[in-house]
Amino acid sequence: MADINGVNSATSVYEQINQQNRSASNQPTQAESDSQMFMKLMIAQLQNQDPTSPADTTDFMQQISSMSTVESINTLNKSVTDMSNALMTSQAALQASSMVGQKAFVKTDQAMLSEGGQVEGLFSLPASVSDVRVTIQDATGAVVDGWSLGAQAAGDHNFSWSREGLPSGKYRVLVEGTDAEGKYQAVESYIGHTVNSVSLGQNGIGMKVNTDVGAVNINDIKQIG
């Protein structure tokens, strides 16, 4: 995977992706295989024709013309595909470089508390609930803080947490809402993390965001900024 740490590193991303594409281009294409098969069949046809009744050269010329047309179409298709892949790579690299340094709300319960800082989060409710509670655990699993947010309507809701006296480091944030029976169930939650870098897959597909708590799939990001 190619790693993006900022705008200036976009060139290296193109180079690494192009190396992968050049490696793949060393393999025979379908068009080349078809051309080789066509030539083998034509040679076999010439070798096995009846000497007393040779094939009409017009037929061979029509076959060659048809094969030339097919090859032209295949070449055009390949050019369009290469152009599309290049555009996808450029767009993905531009998008990735613009994300570096931004705060992304990613689908995780892991939070990083810096000294004097705070943790920002977001939770999503499919339906209204009578109460939502947030519980904070340290690295050992011990509960260090918690509070109730009361009744909440369906939709996205932001929250933040900070507490003096706690050391900086990793914490676990649990967000739970009441169900129809009044029991607390985990709800979909996202924690804000600064994007340190972005990793691109081939042709920009399979992008991952790298944060202080690890790599996160781009599809697991709820909000940027």
Secondary structure, DSSP 8 states (H G I E B T S, - for coil): -EEE-SGGGHHHHHHHHHHHHHHHHTS--HHHHHHHHHHHHHHHHHHTS-TTS---HHHHHHHHHHHHHHHHHHHHHHHHHHHHHHHHHHHHHHHHHHHTTSEEEES-SEEEE-TT--EEEEEEESS-EEEEEEEEE-TTS-EEEEEEEEEE-SEEEEEEE--TT--SEEEEEEEEEE-TTS-EEE-EEEEEEE--EEEE-GGG-S-EEEETTEEEEGGGEEEE-
